[in-house]
Amino acid sequence: MKKLETVEQFNEWKNNENIIMFFTAGWCPDCRVIEPVLPEIEAKYPEFTFVEVNRDQFIELCQEYDVFGIPSFLAFKDGNEVGRYVNKERKTKDQIEQFIEGIG
């Protein structure tokens, strides 16, 4: 999984790739619970680039995209948001895969 370093990088990837942004933070216990299954999910959906976004480092992006709970996921294709799985609840591998399967 790639790690977001700059807002410019976010915009570049968002506009030019099929991307799923994983919003997380080091202090988030629910984020740690799903981390072990993320490589399996990435392997299952090679049509997407997966990017980790540190919520604390990119709080302005979280505000701009209404990401107020973590772990959360936003999906983009051709610069447009095509899916969001945003809330503060713990997520399972099955729930994340259902979200990805439902992306238009």
All heavy atoms as an XYZ file, in Angstrom:
868
protein
N       0.844     -1.174      0.000
C       0.000      0.000      0.000
C       0.890      1.237      0.000
O       1.837      1.335      0.767
C      -0.911     -0.009      1.237
C      -1.844      1.177      1.269
S      -3.089      1.148      2.588
C      -4.025     -0.282      2.158
N       0.556      2.169     -0.879
C       1.294      3.426     -0.927
C       0.884      4.293      0.265
O      -0.196      4.132      0.813
C       0.997      4.174     -2.221
C       1.443      3.459     -3.473
C       1.117      4.272     -4.706
C       1.606      3.576     -5.965
N       1.312      4.365     -7.173
N       1.771      5.207      0.637
C       1.462      6.160      1.706
C       1.427      7.558      1.117
O       2.336      7.945      0.382
C       2.516      6.101      2.812
C       2.458      4.836      3.639
C       3.388      4.944      4.822
C       3.489      3.657      5.591
N       2.331      3.293      6.337
N       0.370      8.275      1.426
C       0.245      9.643      0.931
C       1.264     10.537      1.621
O       1.394     10.520      2.843
C      -1.173     10.168      1.192
C      -1.471     11.538      0.592
C      -1.467     11.468     -0.933
C      -2.812     12.053      1.086
N       1.994     11.314      0.813
C       3.018     12.215      1.343
C       2.611     13.684      1.224
O       3.004     14.489      2.064
C       4.346     11.988      0.608
C       4.864     10.555      0.660
C       5.339     10.130      2.035
O       5.710     11.009      2.848
O       5.323      8.913      2.314
N       1.858     14.036      0.160
C       1.500     15.436     -0.071
C       0.084     15.539     -0.625
O      -0.441     14.576     -1.196
C       2.447     16.107     -1.092
O       2.248     15.497     -2.370
C       3.916     16.010     -0.682
N      -0.515     16.709     -0.481
C      -1.838     16.956     -1.062
C      -1.749     16.903     -2.582
O      -2.664     16.423     -3.256
C      -2.395     18.317     -0.583
C      -3.688     18.663     -1.306
C      -2.625     18.283      0.923
N      -0.638     17.365     -3.137
C      -0.449     17.323     -4.594
C      -0.467     15.875     -5.088
O      -1.041     15.574     -6.138
C       0.870     18.006     -4.987
C       0.896     19.492     -4.757
C       1.118     19.903     -3.297
O       1.581     19.074     -2.476
O       0.795     21.064     -2.969
N       0.147     15.011     -4.329
C       0.149     13.590     -4.667
C      -1.280     13.039     -4.630
O      -1.681     12.283     -5.514
C       1.038     12.871     -3.647
C       1.456     11.495     -3.992
C       2.368     10.927     -2.908
O       2.098     11.079     -1.712
N       3.441     10.281     -3.325
N      -2.051     13.430     -3.631
C      -3.453     13.022     -3.529
C      -4.196     13.410     -4.803
O      -4.879     12.585     -5.405
C      -4.102     13.698     -2.310
C      -5.573     13.439     -2.172
C      -6.041     12.337     -1.467
C      -6.502     14.294     -2.744
C      -7.398     12.093     -1.333
C      -7.868     14.063     -2.610
C      -8.309     12.955     -1.905
N      -4.055     14.661     -5.224
C      -4.755     15.135     -6.415
C      -4.276     14.419     -7.673
O      -5.086     14.085     -8.543
C      -4.605     16.651     -6.549
C      -5.367     17.378     -5.465
O      -6.466     16.990     -5.080
N      -4.770     18.437     -4.937
N      -2.995     14.178     -7.780
C      -2.433     13.474     -8.939
C      -3.012     12.059     -9.032
O      -3.502     11.639    -10.081
C      -0.906     13.419     -8.812
C      -0.209     12.599     -9.871
C      -0.151     13.269    -11.231
O      -0.320     14.499    -11.307
O       0.054     12.555    -12.217
N      -2.973     11.325     -7.936
C      -3.492      9.954     -7.946
C      -4.990      9.951     -8.167
O      -5.514      9.144     -8.919
C      -3.154      9.254     -6.635
C      -1.713      8.831     -6.518
C      -0.846      8.622     -7.551
C      -0.986      8.570     -5.334
N       0.376      8.251     -7.062
C       0.320      8.208     -5.704
C      -1.305      8.613     -3.986
C       1.294      7.868     -4.769
C      -0.329      8.282     -3.055
C       0.954      7.916     -3.448
N      -5.697     10.845     -7.489
C      -7.159     10.893     -7.583
C      -7.599     11.131     -9.027
O      -8.570     10.546     -9.492
C      -7.682     12.014     -6.678
C      -9.170     12.217     -6.735
C      -9.582     13.419     -5.914
C      -9.271     14.657     -6.699
N     -10.071     15.809     -6.447
N      -6.873     11.969     -9.737
C      -7.263     12.349    -11.087
C      -6.772     11.392    -12.171
O      -7.282     11.423    -13.281
C      -6.777     13.764    -11.407
C      -7.519     14.801    -10.594
O      -8.710     14.668    -10.340
N      -6.815     15.831    -10.164
N      -5.803     10.539    -11.853
C      -5.181      9.734    -12.898
C      -5.204      8.233    -12.663
O      -4.708      7.482    -13.499
C      -3.724     10.186    -13.098
C      -3.670     11.608    -13.594
O      -4.220     11.919    -14.641
N      -3.034     12.479    -12.841
N      -5.735      7.789    -11.543
C      -5.747      6.362    -11.251
C      -7.080      5.963    -10.641
O      -7.806      6.800    -10.114
C      -4.624      6.016    -10.261
C      -3.226      6.262    -10.807
C      -2.141      5.745     -9.890
O      -2.332      4.662     -9.302
O      -1.105      6.403     -9.767
N      -7.376      4.678    -10.711
C      -8.481      4.116     -9.924
C      -7.898      3.870     -8.541
O      -6.989      3.052     -8.387
C      -8.983      2.810    -10.528
C      -9.661      3.033    -11.857
O     -10.117      4.123    -12.167
N      -9.732      1.986    -12.655
N      -8.397      4.582     -7.572
C      -7.721      4.630     -6.288
C      -8.692      4.423     -5.140
O      -9.839      4.845     -5.219
C      -6.972      5.967     -6.178
C      -5.911      5.919     -5.129
C      -7.885      7.118     -5.927
C      -4.744      6.813     -5.466
N      -8.216      3.759     -4.113
C      -8.961      3.659     -2.860
C      -8.071      4.230     -1.772
O      -6.957      3.739     -1.544
C      -9.371      2.210     -2.548
C     -10.385      1.736     -3.600
C      -9.964      2.118     -1.129
C     -10.876      0.337     -3.419
N      -8.571      5.270     -1.143
C      -7.860      5.925     -0.051
C      -8.317      5.311      1.268
O      -9.513      5.247      1.546
C      -8.168      7.426     -0.031
C      -7.804      8.160     -1.293
S      -6.027      8.415     -1.366
C      -5.900      9.397     -2.850
N      -7.360      4.865      2.069
C      -7.619      4.290      3.386
C      -7.200      5.327      4.425
O      -6.022      5.607      4.596
C      -6.823      2.989      3.534
C      -6.713      2.453      4.934
C      -7.835      2.286      5.725
C      -5.481      2.084      5.454
C      -7.736      1.780      7.015
C      -5.366      1.572      6.735
C      -6.493      1.426      7.518
N      -8.189      5.914      5.077
C      -7.927      6.924      6.097
C      -7.726      6.234      7.440
O      -8.585      5.457      7.880
C      -9.086      7.927      6.168
C      -9.158      8.822      4.974
C      -9.768      8.401      3.810
C      -8.586     10.090      5.005
C      -9.830      9.226      2.686
C      -8.640     10.920      3.896
C      -9.264     10.489      2.734
N      -6.620      6.531      8.098
C      -6.218      5.832      9.305
C      -5.427      6.775     10.206
O      -5.158      7.920      9.847
C      -5.384      4.588      8.939
O      -5.089      3.850     10.121
C      -4.111      4.935      8.197
N      -5.047      6.297     11.367
C      -4.167      7.033     12.279
C      -3.479      6.020     13.186
O      -4.025      4.948     13.463
C      -4.962      8.034     13.108
N      -2.298      6.377     13.650
C      -1.524      5.474     14.495
C      -2.210      5.121     15.799
O      -1.994      4.041     16.347
N      -3.027      5.992     16.298
C      -3.692      5.780     17.590
C      -5.027      5.059     17.463
O      -5.690      4.807     18.462
C      -3.917      7.126     18.285
C      -4.575      8.145     17.402
C      -3.958      9.135     16.677
C      -5.977      8.260     17.108
N      -4.879      9.848     15.960
C      -6.129      9.342     16.202
C      -7.102      7.573     17.508
C      -7.371      9.730     15.703
C      -8.343      7.961     17.004
C      -8.462      9.035     16.117
N      -5.449      4.684     16.254
C      -6.781      4.120     16.000
C      -6.760      2.590     16.164
O      -6.225      1.893     15.297
C      -7.218      4.501     14.590
S      -8.659      3.630     13.977
N      -7.358      2.048     17.246
C      -7.330      0.588     17.429
C      -8.114     -0.172     16.359
O      -7.699     -1.270     15.965
C      -7.938      0.382     18.821
C      -8.679      1.638     19.126
C      -8.012      2.738     18.345
N      -9.213      0.388     15.865
C      -9.979     -0.292     14.817
C      -9.202     -0.364     13.503
O      -9.385     -1.294     12.716
C     -11.333      0.385     14.603
C     -12.264      0.193     15.800
O     -12.048     -0.751     16.583
O     -13.196      0.996     15.946
N      -8.336      0.611     13.280
C      -7.478      0.592     12.086
C      -6.461     -0.541     12.186
O      -6.184     -1.231     11.197
C      -6.762      1.926     11.928
S      -7.869      3.352     11.767
N      -5.903     -0.743     13.374
C      -4.919     -1.810     13.565
C      -5.563     -3.183     13.356
O      -4.915     -4.111     12.861
C      -4.335     -1.766     14.991
C      -3.629     -0.478     15.406
C      -2.331     -0.164     14.679
N      -2.502      0.392     13.350
C      -2.860      1.652     13.068
N      -3.105      2.508     14.008
N      -2.975      2.050     11.819
N      -6.829     -3.340     13.721
C      -7.521     -4.623     13.595
C      -7.604     -5.059     12.130
O      -7.426     -6.239     11.824
C      -8.931     -4.542     14.227
C      -9.779     -5.741     13.853
C      -8.825     -4.427     15.739
N      -7.853     -4.116     11.218
C      -8.016     -4.512      9.808
C      -6.711     -4.510      9.021
O      -6.656     -5.071      7.933
C      -9.064     -3.637      9.076
C      -8.652     -2.171      9.048
C     -10.431     -3.841      9.677
C      -9.521     -1.312      8.151
N      -5.648     -3.914      9.561
C      -4.383     -3.854      8.819
C      -3.892     -5.208      8.317
O      -3.432     -5.301      7.185
C      -3.298     -3.170      9.654
C      -3.367     -1.678      9.566
C      -2.268     -1.002     10.355
O      -1.524     -1.681     11.099
O      -2.162      0.224     10.235
N      -3.987     -6.293      9.111
C      -3.469     -7.580      8.612
C      -4.187     -8.107      7.367
O      -3.592     -8.865      6.605
C      -3.681     -8.533      9.801
C      -3.736     -7.648     10.999
C      -4.380     -6.371     10.522
N      -5.445     -7.716      7.144
C      -6.168     -8.233      5.974
C      -6.044     -7.315      4.756
O      -6.427     -7.706      3.653
C      -7.658     -8.495      6.282
C      -7.796     -9.507      7.397
C      -8.412     -7.221      6.586
N      -5.518     -6.130      4.934
C      -5.434     -5.198      3.801
C      -4.590     -5.723      2.642
O      -4.980     -5.548      1.482
C      -4.957     -3.826      4.278
C      -5.964     -3.067      5.138
C      -5.351     -1.767      5.661
C      -7.251     -2.790      4.392
N      -3.450     -6.398      2.878
C      -2.708     -6.946      1.729
C      -3.537     -7.950      0.916
O      -3.443     -7.976     -0.310
C      -1.487     -7.608      2.369
C      -1.292     -6.850      3.639
C      -2.685     -6.515      4.126
N      -4.355     -8.762      1.583
C      -5.222     -9.703      0.865
C      -6.242     -8.946      0.014
O      -6.517     -9.337     -1.131
C      -5.988    -10.575      1.858
C      -5.153    -11.511      2.681
C      -5.993    -12.209      3.744
O      -7.077    -12.720      3.399
O      -5.564    -12.231      4.917
N      -6.802     -7.895      0.575
C      -7.791     -7.102     -0.160
C      -7.132     -6.439     -1.366
O      -7.676     -6.450     -2.465
C      -8.452     -6.067      0.774
C      -9.297     -6.794      1.833
C      -9.306     -5.088     -0.019
C      -9.824     -5.908      2.938
N      -5.942     -5.876     -1.161
C      -5.206     -5.261     -2.276
C      -4.962     -6.267     -3.388
O      -5.139     -5.960     -4.572
C      -3.851     -4.738     -1.793
C      -3.887     -3.372     -1.211
C      -2.491     -2.862     -0.949
O      -1.960     -3.139      0.134
O      -1.925     -2.174     -1.840
N      -4.558     -7.469     -3.034
C      -4.263     -8.494     -4.035
C      -5.518     -8.907     -4.792
O      -5.452     -9.229     -5.980
C      -3.621     -9.706     -3.358
N      -6.653     -8.883     -4.136
C      -7.908     -9.303     -4.759
C      -8.435     -8.265     -5.747
O      -9.192     -8.607     -6.653
C      -8.952     -9.559     -3.656
C     -10.250    -10.149     -4.163
C     -11.153    -10.550     -3.014
C     -12.458    -11.126     -3.538
N     -13.330    -11.574     -2.448
N      -8.042     -7.009     -5.587
C      -8.553     -5.921     -6.434
C      -7.392     -5.151     -7.074
O      -7.157     -3.988     -6.769
C      -9.441     -4.976     -5.607
C     -10.619     -5.688     -4.992
C     -10.583     -6.135     -3.683
C     -11.764     -5.950     -5.746
C     -11.658     -6.815     -3.123
C     -12.843     -6.636     -5.197
C     -12.774     -7.058     -3.883
O     -13.848     -7.738     -3.342
N      -6.677     -5.800     -7.998
C      -5.501     -5.147     -8.603
C      -5.862     -3.963     -9.502
O      -4.982     -3.201     -9.895
C      -4.846     -6.278     -9.401
C      -5.967     -7.217     -9.706
C      -6.893     -7.142     -8.516
N      -7.150     -3.810     -9.836
C      -7.550     -2.669    -10.669
C      -7.514     -1.353     -9.897
O      -7.635     -0.284    -10.485
C      -8.948     -2.900    -11.268
C     -10.081     -2.935    -10.256
C     -10.372     -4.316     -9.658
O      -9.477     -5.180     -9.609
O     -11.514     -4.516     -9.233
N      -7.327     -1.441     -8.584
C      -7.236     -0.243     -7.757
C      -5.844     -0.085     -7.161
O      -5.191     -1.069     -6.826
C      -8.241     -0.303     -6.593
C      -9.665     -0.108     -7.012
C     -10.506     -1.196     -7.183
C     -10.163      1.166     -7.239
C     -11.823     -1.021     -7.569
C     -11.480      1.345     -7.628
C     -12.308      0.256     -7.793
N      -5.430      1.155     -7.027
C      -4.244      1.494     -6.251
C      -4.737      1.865     -4.863
O      -5.645      2.687     -4.723
C      -3.501      2.687     -6.885
O      -3.105      2.332     -8.209
C      -2.290      3.074     -6.066
N      -4.165      1.259     -3.841
C      -4.556      1.526     -2.466
C      -3.545      2.473     -1.828
O      -2.342      2.259     -1.940
C      -4.628      0.225     -1.669
C      -5.793     -0.642     -2.053
C      -5.755     -1.410     -3.210
C      -6.931     -0.682     -1.267
C      -6.833     -2.214     -3.574
C      -8.017     -1.477     -1.619
C      -7.964     -2.245     -2.770
N      -4.070      3.512     -1.176
C      -3.219      4.539     -0.589
C      -3.639      4.787      0.857
O      -4.809      5.040      1.136
C      -3.311      5.864     -1.385
C      -2.474      6.947     -0.720
C      -2.877      5.652     -2.821
N      -2.679      4.727      1.749
C      -2.920      5.029      3.162
C      -2.806      6.534      3.381
O      -1.830      7.158      2.965
C      -1.894      4.296      4.019
C      -2.062      4.540      5.498
C      -1.025      3.807      6.320
O      -0.799      2.598      6.059
O      -0.444      4.440      7.212
N      -3.832      7.097      4.015
C      -3.853      8.526      4.320
C      -3.881      8.677      5.843
O      -4.828      8.249      6.492
C      -5.090      9.225      3.707
C      -5.072     10.716      4.027
C      -5.151      8.991      2.205
N      -2.830      9.283      6.391
C      -2.776      9.516      7.823
C      -3.700     10.678      8.172
O      -3.463     11.807      7.772
C      -1.345      9.829      8.257
C      -1.215     10.017      9.745
O      -1.941     10.798     10.362
N      -0.266      9.316     10.326
N      -4.754     10.381      8.900
C      -5.773     11.366      9.241
C      -5.172     12.581      9.951
O      -5.571     13.711      9.703
C      -6.840     10.702     10.113
C      -7.869     11.646     10.656
C      -8.097     11.331     12.138
N      -8.963     12.312     12.724
C      -8.534     13.329     13.461
N      -7.267     13.511     13.672
N      -9.398     14.165     13.995
N      -4.228     12.358     10.847
C      -3.647     13.462     11.609
C      -2.766     14.348     10.737
O      -2.710     15.556     10.924
C      -2.846     12.923     12.794
C      -3.732     12.216     13.805
O      -4.951     12.512     13.845
O      -3.213     11.367     14.545
N      -2.103     13.760      9.777
C      -1.219     14.514      8.880
C      -2.015     15.282      7.821
O      -1.578     16.332      7.367
C      -0.245     13.536      8.209
C       0.853     14.184      7.430
C       1.816     13.147      6.852
O       1.696     11.944      7.092
N       2.776     13.618      6.084
N      -3.181     14.761      7.440
C      -3.978     15.369      6.367
C      -5.388     15.696      6.849
O      -6.372     15.380      6.190
C      -4.020     14.427      5.149
C      -2.676     14.252      4.500
C      -1.903     13.138      4.759
C      -2.161     15.234      3.659
C      -0.652     12.984      4.181
C      -0.909     15.091      3.077
C      -0.158     13.962      3.339
N      -5.474     16.382      7.972
C      -6.775     16.705      8.562
C      -7.593     17.598      7.627
O      -8.821     17.485      7.573
C      -6.613     17.329      9.970
C      -7.944     17.356     10.709
C      -5.975     18.697      9.910
C      -8.446     16.013     11.138
N      -6.947     18.446      6.850
C      -7.681     19.314      5.915
C      -8.371     18.486      4.836
O      -9.497     18.793      4.438
C      -6.753     20.359      5.280
C      -6.134     21.333      6.260
C      -4.865     20.792      6.927
O      -4.314     19.759      6.452
O      -4.438     21.384      7.930
N      -7.694     17.446      4.336
C      -8.331     16.560      3.354
C      -9.530     15.849      3.980
O     -10.566     15.710      3.342
C      -7.333     15.515      2.844
C      -6.374     15.924      1.746
C      -5.445     14.766      1.403
C      -7.103     16.399      0.515
N      -9.376     15.428      5.217
C     -10.492     14.767      5.909
C     -11.680     15.708      6.014
O     -12.824     15.307      5.778
C     -10.056     14.300      7.288
S      -8.858     12.961      7.262
N     -11.416     16.946      6.339
C     -12.498     17.923      6.441
C     -13.124     18.177      5.074
O     -14.350     18.216      4.937
C     -11.971     19.226      7.042
C     -11.597     19.089      8.500
C     -10.845     20.294      9.038
O     -10.301     21.097      8.292
N     -10.804     20.407     10.362
N     -12.291     18.331      4.054
C     -12.786     18.601      2.706
C     -13.683     17.480      2.190
O     -14.678     17.727      1.509
C     -11.595     18.791      1.752
C     -11.983     19.096      0.332
C     -10.769     19.298     -0.573
O      -9.650     19.513     -0.062
O     -10.959     19.246     -1.794
N     -13.347     16.237      2.536
C     -14.106     15.083      2.038
C     -15.043     14.484      3.098
O     -15.550     13.384      2.919
C     -13.144     14.024      1.493
C     -12.557     14.444      0.175
C     -11.338     15.098      0.104
C     -13.251     14.236     -1.017
C     -10.810     15.520     -1.104
C     -12.734     14.645     -2.226
C     -11.519     15.292     -2.262
O     -10.994     15.703     -3.462
N     -15.272     15.223      4.170
C     -16.198     14.786      5.228
C     -15.851     13.402      5.777
O     -16.727     12.553      5.944
C     -17.654     14.806      4.729
C     -18.118     16.206      4.391
O     -17.739     17.150      5.108
O     -18.866     16.365      3.408
N     -14.575     13.197      6.044
C     -14.129     11.955      6.672
C     -13.925     12.260      8.148
O     -12.883     12.767      8.546
C     -12.822     11.430      6.029
C     -12.324     10.188      6.749
C     -13.040     11.144      4.557
N     -14.951     11.977      8.943
C     -14.896     12.308     10.360
C     -14.789     11.087     11.254
O     -14.803     11.205     12.465
C     -16.111     13.162     10.749
C     -16.089     14.500     10.069
C     -17.023     14.821      9.111
C     -15.111     15.438     10.370
C     -17.001     16.051      8.476
C     -15.071     16.658      9.744
C     -16.022     16.978      8.789
N     -14.708      9.912     10.674
C     -14.488      8.695     11.429
C     -13.469      7.843     10.714
O     -13.346      7.897      9.497
N     -12.701      7.078     11.487
C     -11.720      6.176     10.889
C     -11.837      4.831     11.586
O     -12.283      4.772     12.731
C     -10.282      6.736     10.974
C      -9.914      7.070     12.409
C     -10.094      7.901     10.045
C      -8.480      7.486     12.601
N     -11.461      3.760     10.915
C     -10.962      3.700      9.541
C     -12.076      3.988      8.534
O     -13.229      3.644      8.767
C     -10.486      2.256      9.396
C     -11.320      1.487     10.377
C     -11.580      2.428     11.522
N     -11.709      4.646      7.454
C     -12.667      4.952      6.387
C     -11.988      4.810      5.039
O     -10.764      4.864      4.937
C     -13.230      6.360      6.554
O     -14.164      6.402      7.613
N     -12.823      4.647      4.013
C     -12.327      4.435      2.656
C     -13.075      5.344      1.683
O     -14.293      5.469      1.770
C     -12.557      2.980      2.226
C     -11.815      1.983      3.064
C     -12.352      1.516      4.253
C     -10.577      1.510      2.665
C     -11.675      0.589      5.038
C      -9.887      0.583      3.450
C     -10.440      0.130      4.637
N     -12.327      5.963      0.771
C     -12.908      6.719     -0.345
C     -12.347      6.141     -1.632
O     -11.152      5.866     -1.716
C     -12.535      8.199     -0.286
C     -13.159      9.071      0.795
C     -12.674     10.513      0.637
C     -14.661      9.028      0.734
N     -13.202      5.997     -2.632
C     -12.768      5.469     -3.929
C     -12.952      6.536     -4.997
O     -13.963      7.244     -5.012
C     -13.569      4.230     -4.283
N     -11.960      6.634     -5.891
C     -11.991      7.595     -6.986
C     -11.674      6.901     -8.297
O     -10.812      6.018     -8.351
C     -10.953      8.711     -6.768
C     -11.221      9.581     -5.584
C     -10.696      9.271     -4.345
C     -11.996     10.724     -5.701
C     -10.938     10.077     -3.243
C     -12.250     11.535     -4.609
C     -11.718     11.209     -3.373
N     -12.386      7.305     -9.348
C     -12.081      6.897    -10.721
C     -12.160      8.145    -11.580
O     -13.128      8.903    -11.490
C     -13.098      5.867    -11.230
C     -12.943      4.481    -10.659
C     -13.923      3.519    -11.324
C     -13.778      2.116    -10.785
N     -14.745      1.196    -11.412
N     -11.157      8.351    -12.401
C     -11.133      9.491    -13.331
C     -11.407     10.818    -12.622
O     -12.108     11.682    -13.137
C     -12.150      9.285    -14.457
C     -11.901      7.992    -15.217
O     -10.719      7.698    -15.493
O     -12.866      7.276    -15.521
N     -10.881     10.963    -11.413
C     -11.026     12.218    -10.686
C     -12.332     12.393     -9.938
O     -12.526     13.386     -9.254
N     -13.245     11.428    -10.064
C     -14.547     11.534     -9.408
C     -14.654     10.537     -8.272
O     -14.217      9.392     -8.403
C     -15.673     11.259    -10.413
C     -15.690     12.271    -11.526
O     -15.713     13.467    -11.283
N     -15.673     11.787    -12.747
N     -15.274     10.970     -7.185
C     -15.544     10.048     -6.095
C     -16.636      9.082     -6.541
O     -17.701      9.502     -6.972
C     -16.000     10.811     -4.853
C     -16.215      9.909     -3.662
C     -16.676     10.649     -2.431
O     -16.147     11.740     -2.126
O     -17.582     10.126     -1.758
N     -16.345      7.783     -6.456
C     -17.300      6.771     -6.903
C     -17.787      5.884     -5.759
O     -18.639      5.018     -5.964
C     -16.709      5.898     -8.042
C     -16.488      6.736     -9.298
C     -15.429      5.201     -7.603
N     -17.238      6.104     -4.575
C     -17.684      5.321     -3.436
C     -17.069      5.821     -2.156
O     -15.974      6.377     -2.152
N     -17.811      5.641     -1.061
C     -17.291      6.009      0.252
C     -17.821      5.041      1.283
O     -18.968      4.640      1.249
C     -17.613      7.456      0.614
C     -19.065      7.796      0.783
C     -19.331      9.243      1.265
N     -18.381     10.215      0.824
C     -17.656     11.004      1.637
N     -17.812     10.947      2.932
N     -16.787     11.857      1.152
N     -16.930      4.648      2.142
C     -17.276      3.815      3.287
C     -16.689      4.562      4.474
O     -15.568      4.314      4.896
C     -16.697      2.425      3.124
C     -17.176      1.408      4.138
C     -18.299      1.621      4.927
C     -16.500      0.216      4.299
C     -18.728      0.672      5.843
C     -16.917     -0.741      5.205
C     -18.036     -0.492      5.979
O     -18.453     -1.434      6.886
N     -17.459      5.542      4.940
C     -16.971      6.487      5.932
C     -17.882      6.436      7.156
O     -19.056      6.772      7.076
C     -16.939      7.921      5.354
C     -16.518      8.922      6.424
C     -15.998      7.999      4.158
N     -17.315      5.982      8.236
C     -17.949      6.055      9.552
C     -16.890      5.701     10.586
O     -15.755      5.413     10.237
C     -19.189      5.144      9.640
C     -18.873      3.683      9.405
O     -17.889      3.158      9.901
N     -19.722      3.029      8.629
N     -17.253      5.751     11.839
C     -16.262      5.494     12.890
C     -16.312      4.076     13.430
O     -15.668      3.761     14.417
C     -16.440      6.497     14.023
C     -17.793      6.438     14.679
C     -17.940      7.516     15.713
C     -19.333      7.441     16.318
N     -19.645      8.521     17.174
N     -17.075      3.207     12.770
C     -17.227      1.838     13.249
C     -16.085      0.937     12.781
O     -15.472      1.182     11.747
C     -18.559      1.269     12.749
C     -19.756      2.029     13.275
C     -21.051      1.631     12.594
O     -21.047      0.695     11.770
O     -22.065      2.277     12.893
N     -15.851     -0.115     13.549
C     -14.876     -1.129     13.143
C     -15.386     -1.810     11.877
O     -16.568     -2.055     11.738
C     -14.721     -2.153     14.267
C     -13.722     -3.250     13.921
C     -13.465     -4.142     15.101
N     -12.607     -3.431     16.048
C     -12.138     -3.958     17.163
N     -12.480     -5.179     17.516
N     -11.352     -3.265     17.954
N     -14.491     -2.097     10.953
C     -14.875     -2.708      9.685
C     -14.239     -4.088      9.568
O     -13.122     -4.293      9.998
C     -14.462     -1.808      8.524
C     -15.285     -0.520      8.511
C     -14.575      0.608      7.795
C     -15.361      1.882      7.843
N     -15.419      2.515      9.168
N     -14.962     -4.999      8.936
C     -14.432     -6.338      8.713
C     -13.927     -6.461      7.279
O     -14.263     -5.641      6.407
C     -15.520     -7.410      8.943
O     -16.526     -7.254      7.928
C     -16.147     -7.285     10.323
N     -13.169     -7.510      7.028
C     -12.694     -7.776      5.669
C     -13.875     -7.907      4.721
O     -13.866     -7.341      3.627
C     -11.848     -9.048      5.665
C     -11.331     -9.427      4.306
C     -10.543    -10.723      4.341
C     -10.128    -11.108      2.940
N      -9.714    -12.494      2.848
N     -14.919     -8.639      5.131
C     -16.092     -8.818      4.275
C     -16.777     -7.491      3.969
O     -17.188     -7.248      2.831
C     -17.101     -9.772      4.924
C     -16.633    -11.223      4.906
O     -15.714    -11.548      4.125
O     -17.197    -12.023      5.669
N     -16.903     -6.631      4.959
C     -17.544     -5.326      4.744
C     -16.732     -4.479      3.764
O     -17.299     -3.815      2.894
C     -17.703     -4.585      6.075
C     -18.751     -5.186      6.977
C     -18.720     -4.575      8.366
O     -17.664     -4.253      8.908
N     -19.897     -4.403      8.949
N     -15.421     -4.503      3.890
C     -14.567     -3.724      2.987
C     -14.684     -4.268      1.563
O     -14.800     -3.507      0.595
C     -13.103     -3.733      3.477
C     -13.002     -3.031      4.845
C     -12.177     -3.066      2.457
C     -11.705     -3.285      5.571
N     -14.681     -5.586      1.424
C     -14.822     -6.186      0.092
C     -16.192     -5.881     -0.512
O     -16.287     -5.619     -1.718
C     -14.547     -7.693      0.161
C     -13.094     -7.998      0.393
C     -12.765     -9.477      0.486
O     -13.709    -10.308      0.582
O     -11.580     -9.819      0.464
N     -17.233     -5.899      0.288
C     -18.569     -5.541     -0.216
C     -18.579     -4.109     -0.711
O     -19.178     -3.797     -1.751
C     -19.628     -5.742      0.875
C     -19.978     -7.171      1.132
C     -20.958     -7.331      2.297
O     -21.524     -6.369      2.780
N     -21.141     -8.572      2.732
N     -17.925     -3.209      0.025
C     -17.822     -1.823     -0.409
C     -17.127     -1.739     -1.773
O     -17.618     -1.089     -2.690
C     -17.053     -1.006      0.639
C     -16.450      0.260      0.093
C     -17.265      1.315     -0.289
C     -15.081      0.390     -0.059
C     -16.708      2.493     -0.810
C     -14.523      1.547     -0.567
C     -15.336      2.600     -0.946
N     -16.000     -2.424     -1.919
C     -15.251     -2.366     -3.182
C     -16.065     -2.983     -4.315
O     -16.099     -2.439     -5.425
C     -13.870     -3.062     -3.022
C     -13.022     -2.275     -2.013
C     -13.158     -3.143     -4.374
C     -11.744     -2.992     -1.605
N     -16.747     -4.085     -4.054
C     -17.576     -4.728     -5.085
C     -18.686     -3.788     -5.562
O     -19.119     -3.847     -6.706
C     -18.206     -6.017     -4.548
C     -17.229     -7.113     -4.190
C     -16.625     -7.820     -5.385
O     -17.238     -7.778     -6.467
O     -15.549     -8.404     -5.218
N     -19.160     -2.916     -4.677
C     -20.265     -2.026     -5.019
C     -19.860     -0.744     -5.710
O     -20.726      0.066     -6.085
N     -18.576     -0.542     -5.899
C     -18.118      0.682     -6.562
C     -18.503      0.622     -8.027
O     -18.209     -0.335     -8.732
C     -16.598      0.854     -6.401
C     -16.255      1.086     -4.933
C     -16.095      2.018     -7.263
C     -14.772      1.067     -4.641
N     -19.167      1.679     -8.473
C     -19.633      1.758     -9.853
C     -18.494      1.781    -10.779
O     -18.314      1.687    -11.858
